[in-house]
Amino acid sequence: MRTLHIVTDPNDPLPLRVVEQDGASSAAILLLQDGVFAQVERGDVYACADDVRARGVASPCTLVDYDGIIDLIFSHDQVICWH
């Protein structure tokens, strides 16, 4: 089962621990809002292009627009939003 983890708080270590325990091959991470400041270097990691641009940061993640975010949500079996 593929799980998408939506992360908005770069200082919350719990989402990354859960991804590690579940196995990076079955999970993807989507960074939104201040979550784009998170340093994530494993698995499929995506970041909202508008949030990256608004915060003036560079991101090594795959940048997605809002249509891409919708595609990510519907292409995964389960979505977990971390707040």
Contacts in CASP RR format, 6 or more apart in sequence:
PFRMAT RR
TARGET T0000
AUTHOR 0000-0000-0000
METHOD contacts of the structure
MODEL  1
MRTLHIVTDPNDPLPLRVVEQDGASSAAILLLQDGVFAQVERGDVYACAD
DVRARGVASPCTLVDYDGIIDLIFSHDQVICWH
1 26 0 8 1.000
1 77 0 8 1.000
1 78 0 8 1.000
2 26 0 8 1.000
2 27 0 8 1.000
2 28 0 8 1.000
2 75 0 8 1.000
2 76 0 8 1.000
2 77 0 8 1.000
2 78 0 8 1.000
3 22 0 8 1.000
3 26 0 8 1.000
3 27 0 8 1.000
3 28 0 8 1.000
3 76 0 8 1.000
3 77 0 8 1.000
3 78 0 8 1.000
3 79 0 8 1.000
3 80 0 8 1.000
4 27 0 8 1.000
4 28 0 8 1.000
4 29 0 8 1.000
4 30 0 8 1.000
4 72 0 8 1.000
4 73 0 8 1.000
4 76 0 8 1.000
4 78 0 8 1.000
4 79 0 8 1.000
4 80 0 8 1.000
5 15 0 8 1.000
5 18 0 8 1.000
5 19 0 8 1.000
5 27 0 8 1.000
5 28 0 8 1.000
5 29 0 8 1.000
5 30 0 8 1.000
5 80 0 8 1.000
5 82 0 8 1.000
6 30 0 8 1.000
6 32 0 8 1.000
6 79 0 8 1.000
6 80 0 8 1.000
6 81 0 8 1.000
6 82 0 8 1.000
7 15 0 8 1.000
7 29 0 8 1.000
7 30 0 8 1.000
7 31 0 8 1.000
7 32 0 8 1.000
7 35 0 8 1.000
7 38 0 8 1.000
7 82 0 8 1.000
8 31 0 8 1.000
8 32 0 8 1.000
8 33 0 8 1.000
8 34 0 8 1.000
8 35 0 8 1.000
8 81 0 8 1.000
8 82 0 8 1.000
8 83 0 8 1.000
9 34 0 8 1.000
9 35 0 8 1.000
9 82 0 8 1.000
9 83 0 8 1.000
10 31 0 8 1.000
10 34 0 8 1.000
10 35 0 8 1.000
10 36 0 8 1.000
10 37 0 8 1.000
10 38 0 8 1.000
10 39 0 8 1.000
12 82 0 8 1.000
14 82 0 8 1.000
15 29 0 8 1.000
15 80 0 8 1.000
15 82 0 8 1.000
16 29 0 8 1.000
16 38 0 8 1.000
16 40 0 8 1.000
18 80 0 8 1.000
19 27 0 8 1.000
19 29 0 8 1.000
19 42 0 8 1.000
19 43 0 8 1.000
20 42 0 8 1.000
24 42 0 8 1.000
24 43 0 8 1.000
24 44 0 8 1.000
25 43 0 8 1.000
27 43 0 8 1.000
27 44 0 8 1.000
28 43 0 8 1.000
28 44 0 8 1.000
28 45 0 8 1.000
28 46 0 8 1.000
28 72 0 8 1.000
28 76 0 8 1.000
29 40 0 8 1.000
29 43 0 8 1.000
29 44 0 8 1.000
29 45 0 8 1.000
29 46 0 8 1.000
30 46 0 8 1.000
30 47 0 8 1.000
30 48 0 8 1.000
30 64 0 8 1.000
30 69 0 8 1.000
30 72 0 8 1.000
31 38 0 8 1.000
31 40 0 8 1.000
31 45 0 8 1.000
31 46 0 8 1.000
31 47 0 8 1.000
31 48 0 8 1.000
31 51 0 8 1.000
31 59 0 8 1.000
31 61 0 8 1.000
32 47 0 8 1.000
32 48 0 8 1.000
32 51 0 8 1.000
32 69 0 8 1.000
33 48 0 8 1.000
33 51 0 8 1.000
34 55 0 8 1.000
35 47 0 8 1.000
35 51 0 8 1.000
36 47 0 8 1.000
36 48 0 8 1.000
36 51 0 8 1.000
36 52 0 8 1.000
36 55 0 8 1.000
36 57 0 8 1.000
36 59 0 8 1.000
36 61 0 8 1.000
37 55 0 8 1.000
37 57 0 8 1.000
40 61 0 8 1.000
41 60 0 8 1.000
44 62 0 8 1.000
45 61 0 8 1.000
45 62 0 8 1.000
46 61 0 8 1.000
46 62 0 8 1.000
46 63 0 8 1.000
46 64 0 8 1.000
46 69 0 8 1.000
46 72 0 8 1.000
47 59 0 8 1.000
47 61 0 8 1.000
47 62 0 8 1.000
47 63 0 8 1.000
47 64 0 8 1.000
48 63 0 8 1.000
48 64 0 8 1.000
48 65 0 8 1.000
48 66 0 8 1.000
48 69 0 8 1.000
49 63 0 8 1.000
49 64 0 8 1.000
49 65 0 8 1.000
50 65 0 8 1.000
50 66 0 8 1.000
52 58 0 8 1.000
52 59 0 8 1.000
52 63 0 8 1.000
64 71 0 8 1.000
64 72 0 8 1.000
73 79 0 8 1.000
END
